[in-house]
Amino acid sequence: MTETSGTTKDYIEREKRYLAYMYNPLPIVLNRNDGVWMWDTEGNKYLDFLGAYCSASFGHRNPRILKALTDQLEKMDVPARAFHTDKLGEFAEALCKFTGMDMVQPMNSGAEAVETGIKAARRWGYDVKKIPKDKARIIVCQGNFHGRTTMIVSFSSDEDYKRGFGPFDGGFDIIPYGDVEALKKAITPNTCAFLLEPIQGEGGILVPPEGYLREVQAVCKKNNVLLLLDEIQTGMGRTGKDFCFQYEIDRPDGLMLGKALGGGVYPVSAFLATREVMNVFQPGSHGSTFGGNPVASALGLESIRLLQEEKLSERSAELGAYLIKKLKALNSPFIGEVRGKGLLVGMEIDSQHATAREVCELLMHKGILSKETHDTVIRFSPPLTIEKKELDWTVERVAEVLREMEEEKASALPAVGKR
Ligand SMILES: Cc1ncc(COP(=O)(O)O)c(C=O)c1O
């Protein structure tokens, strides 16, 4: 086996040689992190303003999360669900009480939680709503992102996610996001569920009009259609409430969680639902070897406790509003809209001037790690443990980058008399 020689270029070239080309990472090689900070192999320090796509909400290697992990590993690892374990019931009870849902099926990745919800909704459609065999349909939104399995990408509206992965079996109807009238029109007697994100994350941090979710819930109830909310990105305090749905409704019929539920160190996801929906499962109908194992349960439990005891949702609401206000006040011609809720913030870059990727690379050179979503939006989703002074520091760096870009653009223009 060849040794890694240790330069940034070597690490990157080795990845390029052996890894499927699916990501386009920023050109640094990280090897250490702590709290909101990360370091590369050259010793450069960066502020993490992406938060592992909303997974690292408690700060990297949070001591409480690490302790929960090591304490559990000293006792037991993964015996699988062939047996009962002492941690799973405690985790399930805590998660149900925290979300207000009745029952849970723990899984690992976010996509698996979504798949579980789709299975539950379809079976509920047949067994409870009495939809004719194989006719159940689920309504989804344009611009959705729910994961990468073949079934999930089959109802994506982004061709890049789908090309070459068909045939797709269908059963999904796509409507515009944020449009209640479109939902009313799309519902048929065979509709079993409406699946959506309360804020579209990958879609560009798109916040629907106020009242949307409330109206959606009313329409779903009236038509006996399940409301399934994917809070894999928006849940666990990210948007300034424990769950984003709490801004408008009591609870959905089904809820998907993931990302931060594993404390940022381990994949833990869950599909939660009302008892009526979850009762469609019997032994043999669904499962997961690792889902709900003692390590996952210990981490899920500690994540819930941390969020509650450290009041991180409130912190997210306050700091997110502060960040949005400060970014808007920059008043740069390079910035379009700044939007979001809590510490899930999207900054739109005017495509006439630059791409979001270019701005991310410039920010990286100033010590800030963020990532574009699509061509024009930069997602800011730092750990919820971030301090106000670190937000100030970041906004100053963003201002510097924008000022330098504006100056460069101005100097590239011909002198006035020659235009
Ligand atoms: C809203 C939403 N749903 C589902 C997923 C998929 O999660 P995972 O990558 O863990 O499968 C993501 C990931 O970004 C997401 O943002």
The ligand as an SDF file (V2000), in Angstrom:
LIG
                    3D

 16 16  0  0  0  0  0  0  0  0999 V2000
  -34.7250   17.3170    3.8520 C   0  0  0  0  0  0  0  0  0  0  0  0
  -33.8230   16.1360    3.6770 C   0  0  0  0  0  0  0  0  0  0  0  0
  -34.3590   14.9060    3.5890 N   0  0  0  0  0  0  0  0  0  0  0  0
  -33.5900   13.8240    3.4340 C   0  0  0  0  0  0  0  0  0  0  0  0
  -32.2160   13.9230    3.3380 C   0  0  0  0  0  0  0  0  0  0  0  0
  -31.3920   12.6810    3.1290 C   0  0  0  0  0  0  0  0  0  0  0  0
  -30.6460   12.3670    4.2680 O   0  0  0  0  0  0  0  0  0  0  0  0
  -29.4320   11.3380    4.1580 P   0  0  0  0  0  0  0  0  0  0  0  0
  -28.3500   11.9930    3.3420 O   0  0  0  0  0  0  0  0  0  0  0  0
  -29.0190   11.1040    5.5840 O   0  0  0  0  0  0  0  0  0  0  0  0
  -29.9610   10.1050    3.5130 O   0  0  0  0  0  0  0  0  0  0  0  0
  -31.6280   15.1850    3.4120 C   0  0  0  0  0  0  0  0  0  0  0  0
  -30.1600   15.3370    3.2900 C   0  0  0  0  0  0  0  0  0  0  0  0
  -29.6320   16.3810    2.9920 O   0  0  0  0  0  0  0  0  0  0  0  0
  -32.4450   16.3210    3.5890 C   0  0  0  0  0  0  0  0  0  0  0  0
  -31.9390   17.5410    3.6460 O   0  0  0  0  0  0  0  0  0  0  0  0
  1  2  1  0
  2  3  1  0
  2 15  2  0
  3  4  2  0
  4  5  1  0
  5  6  1  0
  5 12  2  0
  6  7  1  0
  7  8  1  0
  8  9  2  0
  8 10  1  0
  8 11  1  0
 12 13  1  0
 12 15  1  0
 13 14  2  0
 15 16  1  0
M  END
$$$$
